[in-house]
Amino acid sequence: MSVLSRIPVVGGLAYIEQVRRQPSTFEATLVAEPGNRLFPQAIAVTVGEQKLGYVAPEVAREWFDAISAATTPPVCPARRGQPPDHETSGVELLLDFSDLAGPGVR
C-alpha cells in the first residue's frame, strides 16, 4: 500500500456530523483555500457543498500549488477511517491521491 493511498484528513471532529453522513467509501473534492487565515496552503476536503475537513498540513504544502492550478477541483477516492485510525491518531477520513499524479494536477 502506497503512502499516497492513505492521506489523512484533519479537523474531522469539527465536521463530525457531515463525516458521519458519508458512506464508508465515496469521492471527495479537493479545494484550495489560499485565503485561509490559519494555513495559507489549506486544501479543503468537500462533498457537494459540505466541508469534511482539510488535507493534513504536511501533505497540503506539497500539493497546494498543483491543486490550485487545476482547471477544475480534483476529485479523489475517500474512505472513513477504521477504529484503529481514529483511536491512534484521531483521523476520521483518509484520501487516496494515487491517481492525482497525472497531467494538470501534479
C-alpha positions as CSV (number, residue, x, y, z in Angstrom):
1,M,0.0,0.0,0.0
2,S,1.4,3.4,-1.0
3,V,1.6,6.4,1.2
4,L,-0.5,8.2,-1.4
5,S,-3.4,5.9,-0.7
6,R,-3.6,6.9,3.0
7,I,-3.6,10.7,3.0
8,P,-5.1,11.9,6.4
9,V,-7.9,14.4,6.6
10,V,-7.6,16.6,9.7
11,G,-10.2,18.7,11.5
12,G,-12.7,15.9,11.1
13,L,-14.1,16.4,14.6
14,A,-15.2,19.9,13.7
15,Y,-17.1,18.4,10.8
16,I,-18.1,15.2,12.5
17,E,-21.8,15.4,11.6
18,Q,-21.0,15.8,7.9
19,V,-18.4,13.0,8.2
20,R,-20.9,10.6,9.7
21,R,-23.3,11.1,6.9
22,Q,-20.9,9.8,4.4
23,P,-20.8,6.1,3.3
24,S,-17.7,4.0,4.1
25,T,-16.2,4.9,0.7
26,F,-17.0,7.9,-1.5
27,E,-15.5,10.6,-3.8
28,A,-14.2,13.8,-2.3
29,T,-13.4,17.1,-4.0
30,L,-10.2,19.0,-3.1
31,V,-10.5,22.8,-2.9
32,A,-7.5,25.0,-2.4
33,E,-8.2,27.8,0.2
34,P,-5.4,30.4,-0.4
35,G,-7.3,32.9,1.8
36,N,-7.4,30.6,4.8
37,R,-6.1,32.7,7.8
38,L,-4.8,29.7,9.8
39,F,-2.9,28.0,7.0
40,P,-2.4,29.7,3.6
41,Q,-1.8,26.4,1.9
42,A,-5.0,24.8,3.1
43,I,-6.8,22.2,0.9
44,A,-10.4,21.6,2.0
45,V,-12.0,18.2,1.5
46,T,-15.6,18.5,0.4
47,V,-18.6,16.6,-0.8
48,G,-21.1,18.7,-2.6
49,E,-21.4,21.9,-0.5
50,Q,-20.2,20.2,2.7
51,K,-16.7,20.6,4.1
52,L,-15.4,17.4,5.8
53,G,-12.0,18.7,6.9
54,Y,-8.6,19.5,5.5
55,V,-5.7,17.6,3.9
56,A,-3.1,17.3,6.6
57,P,-0.8,20.4,6.5
58,E,2.4,18.4,5.9
59,V,0.8,16.9,2.7
60,A,-1.0,20.1,1.7
61,R,2.3,22.0,1.5
62,E,3.5,19.7,-1.3
63,W,0.2,19.5,-3.2
64,F,-1.2,23.0,-2.8
65,D,0.3,24.5,-6.0
66,A,-0.9,21.6,-8.1
67,I,-4.4,21.6,-6.6
68,S,-4.6,25.4,-7.0
69,A,-3.5,25.2,-10.6
70,A,-6.1,22.6,-11.7
71,T,-8.7,23.9,-14.0
72,T,-11.4,22.0,-12.1
73,P,-11.1,20.9,-8.5
74,P,-9.6,17.4,-8.4
75,V,-11.7,14.5,-7.1
76,C,-10.2,11.5,-5.3
77,P,-11.4,8.4,-3.5
78,A,-12.1,8.8,0.2
79,R,-12.9,6.4,2.9
80,R,-13.9,6.6,6.5
81,G,-11.1,5.6,8.9
82,Q,-11.1,2.3,10.7
83,P,-11.4,2.3,14.5
84,P,-7.5,1.9,14.9
85,D,-7.1,5.0,12.7
86,H,-9.3,7.1,14.9
87,E,-8.0,5.6,18.2
88,T,-4.3,6.2,17.4
89,S,-4.5,9.5,15.5
90,G,-8.0,10.9,15.6
91,V,-8.2,10.6,11.8
92,E,-11.8,10.2,10.7
93,L,-11.1,10.2,6.9
94,L,-8.4,9.0,4.5
95,L,-7.9,10.1,0.9
96,D,-6.3,8.2,-2.0
97,F,-4.1,10.5,-4.0
98,S,-2.7,7.7,-6.1
99,D,-4.4,8.8,-9.3
100,L,-3.7,12.5,-8.8
101,A,-0.2,12.3,-10.2
102,G,-1.5,12.8,-13.8
103,P,-1.1,15.8,-16.1
104,G,-2.7,19.0,-14.9
105,V,-2.6,18.1,-11.3
106,R,1.0,17.4,-10.4
